[in-house]
């Protein structure tokens, strides 16, 4: 586009430090591809905004994701090889799905994608991570499977699977010095992921400082608060007013909600376009963003043991506060008594003395 | 009735060519297709498919609380997780001998209706449609592209695309107008789903015996206005 025709903001924007960035995406962990599907719901930013250059200051973004890719088979796999050979540099590696323990798979394998040209054997997902992670500008684990293991890593699983940081090491850093970026959620909340990618693209463009991450590798601005802190039913908890059945608008802890101890912004941000979520719309929080998911929250449908103590402690206080607020609420629900259509003024207005004199003369 | 003898076309010498596609993209799951094709005789002589990921749901779900089953089985699929969750709650209801109230059935059905709308449009236009887009057809069947440029599209007055080629161009990934409009439609249909079932692709408000969704007038208004955009 000619500079003269570009929007003013685009002209004044500092050009990015790199012209092109590739996003190389592996969905061949133990997953459901639900995170790839989820991000197509994002609008802040949307995937097409990022790919089509609608956001000023970003490099050209080339997305290589198997669920959305134009190419099939070897035509798609070529990007993995090009990334390995340093032909598409820089690139951000996105890993989706939990990482199986191939020490336990004997002569077979748990997860693979593509075929080795020489041996004719499938190339294990772990092999691709070993090849690509050292070359990547940054490595992002998308969804709770890739971040911490998730559903497929639950007790009794045969694959011994784990999160990416369990595989690469929690102290692992990319060649650019960026630790593994974890964006958990089962699936990931669409905008949470696209916003994290946007931040990393700004880092690549030289327009943002190092991404702030907590000890679990999560972007702090997204995961510092608990579900409870963002839940519009939290005030029911404060008043010890708990739902005892489905479909109630009250606090769900007695039905099994783990919100008070789970790091997640979904009740605050909604699922998409500010709509949906979990406890805010009647779904118990099962802790799906957490390293301890799912086992430490099961059985999901039982009241969390900790909430039995806290909810009974708040019982006396909550009942008293609710009663007092009920009285005040009834009071403020009535209009002041001087609003009437009777032939006298009872608002407390008194005419000024000067005006009375003038009227008398 | 006389019998007729079918004369077989002379079989050309067999030359098998390996044609493999792994991974098959624009689907959910890890599918590979491996074939040996006899081009001279127009025959796929051998074909097998692979699925290169093992997770083990039927193994790790053993011994887990059955009330939790729908939360787990949803994670089998990242595009139709809610269908797995819904069917699991049907199974739970049968196993426990419980019957959801009618309003809960309605809410689940409205959620699933929104899911069909989402699923059909994203599947057809964003996943499969790419196989019929300008970029793909030009690359794989240039003569079809030439023909498409002069073939008038039926019902052009209704949809605004004059030729078949115009539709193909609109299906180009990300740059195509139709492709992008479909992403937009896939979003507000997912919003409809989230109104009823909380989250997409793994719902939060489904339970054995009913739903947690609070059935308010606003809930159904918000659903209806989005549904009307689809028509």
Interface residues (C-beta under 8 A of the other chain):
Chain A: X27 X28 X29 X30 X31 X32 X33 X34 X35 X36 X37 X38 X40 X41 X43 X46 X47 X48 X51 X52 X66 X67 X68 X69 X70 X71 X72 X73 X74 X76 X77 X97 X100 X109 X110 X111 X112 X113 X114 X115 X122 X125 X150 X151 X152 X154 X155 X156 X157 X158 X159 X186 X187 X246 X247 X248 X249 X252 X255 X266 X270 X271 X272 X273 X275 X276 X277 X278 X281 X282 X283 X284 X286 X288 X294 X298 X299 X300 X301 X302
Chain B: X20 X21 X22 X23 X24 X25 X26 X27 X28 X29 X30 X32 X50 X52 X53 X54 X55 X56 X59 X60 X62 X63 X64 X65 X67 X68 X71 X72 X75 X76 X77 X78 X79 X81 X103 X104 X122 X126 X127 X130 X135 X136 X173 X174 X175 X180 X183 X186 X187 X188 X190 X191 X194 X195 X198 X199 X200 X201 X202 X203 X204 X205 X206 X207 X208 X209 X210 X211 X212 X213 X214 X215 X222
